[in-house]
Structures are given as structure tokens and as C-alpha cells.
Amino acid sequence: MELYCHTPEGGYGITVARGAIRDAASLADLNRKVLVVTDDGIPSAYSDAVLSQCREGYRFVFPHGEKSKNLDTFAAILSEMLRLGFTRSDAVVAVGGGVTGDIAGFAAASYMRGIDFINIPTTLLSQLDSSVGGKTGIDFGGIKNSVGAFYNPVRVIIDPDTLETLDARLLHEGLAEAVKMAATSDPSLFALIAGSCDLGADIEAIIAAALRIKIDVVEHDPEEKGLRRVLNFGHTIGHAIEAAAGGKYYHGECVAMGMPCMASPEAARQIREVLEKYGLSSRSPFPYSALEPYILHDKKMASGKVTVVFVDSIGSFEFRQAGPEELKCYIENNLEK
Ligand SMILES: NC(=O)c1ccc[n+]([C@@H]2O[C@H](COP(=O)([O-])OP(=O)(O)OC[C@H]3O[C@@H](n4cnc5c(N)ncnc54)[C@H](O)[C@@H]3O)[C@@H](O)[C@H]2O)c1
């Protein structure tokens, strides 16, 4: 399946197809120096598949995990390109999850003021969310994604077969992001996820439908000035749960716990049902009092209110303003029983 994301500069194609990684050279120009960036948790068969199609390919491997999304790894990628004599006409290819895509994309954005970036995402979260939209960056000064750039890839290649080696917990947290997009914007995607009897067979259609939502949102709001905030459904409370839990839960798992708080009773029931089907917890494990310090420190809460996304019925949403009192009600309506 071929999708396209229009950007102010033009746009880029997104291929979603089983086995697509083996066709990378026909989908993107690999006939130049190419630095394939990947982490040590990703099966090397995926970067091997890309390197075997490059005229002059090099691999850069960094230790897996968010802790590597930092200035040191970023600098090491740039140093490697300098050492190898990369010029403005060469390219960076990310083969990995959101961490790899964010850091490799930022290195591509910065090297010689920008060289071509090709993204081959291999986690469900990165396939249906982070690979599209142009956000790249690193964590800095103890703050996630605090340094970065909007920089679009020239091509995204999504091969759902790469998910076969992904840990089930990571697969399901990625699915939470698809539920998030479906709940606000696409009742038929919601029904597909809720009714699926074979996730492996349906995953390609789920990725494509979620990407269509993401593309539509980022085309209307490339730099997150308005509509793009719809992608934050479940995030205000999800982020507070993530911080309070101190790393116990993955990001998507926290979004799952945050979403039903921000929905009408009937929509919350439907969201909980689909999340629980995939083993995702759908209620806050913490009372408001434990989350309050993180909610009050949310940088988006500057004026005492935060814009939240509320789902009244599946497939539609509205932005609401909420202060600590309103958030307290939302959370306490959805506590772990
Ligand atoms: N740019 C954006 O718009 C955007 C959006 C959402 C999230 N993000 C960022 O994405 C990051 C999280 O991404 P993630 O959840 O993909 O995590 P990740 O990149 O850390 O990958 C998770 C783990 O899965 C392993 N892995 C990746 N692909 C695999 C495969 N096919 N088989 C087996 N193992 C595999 C990796 O080695 C890693 O240990 C965060 O840093 C977040 O800030 C960016």
C-alpha cells in the first residue's frame, strides 16, 4: 500500500507492505554513501537487508533504549559521517523503533544543514505513529525530546513482517496508540481493532488506517500549533502516570490508562473493552493525589489550565480546557477497582 504525506516543502511517500525492507533500493535511492543507524536490540537481519542493497553502506549501532537518545549518541553519529566523508548528497537510514528514528532523523537534519533521511521503522509505535510527522530529536537536560527539529524523511518504508520479532508487550503498547487515533478519528478502525481475531493478519490494515489519520493531522498542522494536539488524547493523565510510576510502565501503556479518563461513560466502556482485550490496563493505578505533583508541573499547564482531548462518542473529539479540579474528577471516575 502506498500513502503520501504532503508537506510545505513537497512531501514523501510511505510504503506499507510485507517484505518491503527487501525492496528498499527500489523505493529509495541507496546508490550513494548510506549510514544505516540501528540499535543493538534490533535483529541485525533488518539492517543487513538494507546494507546488502546499498552501493556503499555503513552501519552505526548504538545501545538500545531511551537512555541512548542523547547528545553523545547524536555526536557519535555525526562523527561517523564526518570520518566516512559523507557529503550533502549522501543519506541516513534509520532501521529501528522511535528512538532510532528520532535520533537518526535529527542527525540527518543537522549534518551539513540537512541530508536525506529514510526511515524504516520496526516497532508498531514507530510504524503507525512516530515515523510520520517529521519530529526528530533527543532528550537533553533531563527533559524528553527537549532538543530537536522538524525534519521530514524523503521516504518511509514500513514492513509489518519486522513486527514478528517484537516483544508482545511492545506490540500491544503500540496498539494503544492505534486505539488512541481510532477513538478520536475513525470508528471503523476502532471496530477493526476491537473485532480482530488475528492481529497478525489485520496489522497491515491497522497500520495503514492509523497512518491515514496521522497524515491527515500533520498535513493540517505540520508544526503542532493546533489540531495536532488531538494526538495527545490520553496523554495529560498518561504522562503523569508514567512519571509517578518511575519507569514501571511503557508510554503506550500509560496512554491506555489515561484515555478512558477523558471519555464519556459509554466511550470509556468501549475503549476499556478493546484495551483489555490486548492485555492493556485501562484504569489509573494511582489516585489523583499521587498524580497531582506531575500534573501541576506539566509545562502545558502554565496558565492553570491545560487543553485536553475529550471523546464523547467513538470517532469524534473535542478540545476542552481543564484545571486541576477537572482533572481530579476525570481521574477519580476511572480509578483501578
Ligand atoms: N517522532 C515522533 O513523532 C514520536 C512519536 C512518538 C514517540 N516518539 C519517540 O519514540 C520513542 C519510543 O519508540 P519505541 O517505542 O519504538 O521504542 P524503541 O525505539 O526504544 O524500541 C523499543 C525496543 O524494541 C527493540 N526493537 C525495535 N524493533 C524491533 C523488532 N522489530 N524486533 C525486536 N526488537 C525490536 C529495540 O531494540 C528497543 O529495545 C521515544 O523516544 C519517543 O519519544 C517519537
The ligand as a Gaussian input file, in Angstrom:
#p B3LYP/6-31G(d) Opt

LIG

0 1
 N        8.880000      11.494000      16.456000
 C        7.673000      11.306000      16.909000
 O        6.680000      11.840000      16.390000
 C        7.468000      10.380000      18.075000
 C        6.179000       9.974000      18.438000
 C        6.034000       9.081000      19.482000
 C        7.154000       8.606000      20.146000
 N        8.397000       9.029000      19.767000
 C        9.595000       8.545000      20.442000
 O        9.706000       7.164000      20.165000
 C       10.470000       6.554000      21.208000
 C        9.852000       5.235000      21.573000
 O        9.851000       4.408000      20.435000
 P        9.691000       2.832000      20.540000
 O        8.560000       2.512000      21.435000
 O        9.668000       2.325000      19.159000
 O       10.972000       2.386000      21.362000
 P       12.450000       1.937000      20.944000
 O       12.909000       2.597000      19.705000
 O       13.291000       2.099000      22.154000
 O       12.274000       0.381000      20.647000
 C       11.882000      -0.457000      21.706000
 C       12.748000      -1.709000      21.785000
 O       12.389000      -2.579000      20.726000
 C       13.559000      -3.108000      20.100000
 N       13.149000      -3.383000      18.732000
 C       12.822000      -2.480000      17.764000
 N       12.355000      -3.103000      16.683000
 C       12.380000      -4.426000      16.940000
 C       11.982000      -5.580000      16.208000
 N       11.405000      -5.490000      15.013000
 N       12.173000      -6.781000      16.770000
 C       12.702000      -6.882000      18.025000
 N       13.069000      -5.835000      18.785000
 C       12.899000      -4.618000      18.241000
 C       14.612000      -2.052000      20.285000
 O       15.906000      -2.613000      20.298000
 C       14.241000      -1.463000      21.652000
 O       14.879000      -2.186000      22.680000
 C       10.554000       7.557000      22.345000
 O       11.838000       8.104000      22.415000
 C        9.550000       8.634000      21.938000
 O        9.921000       9.921000      22.393000
 C        8.573000       9.890000      18.744000

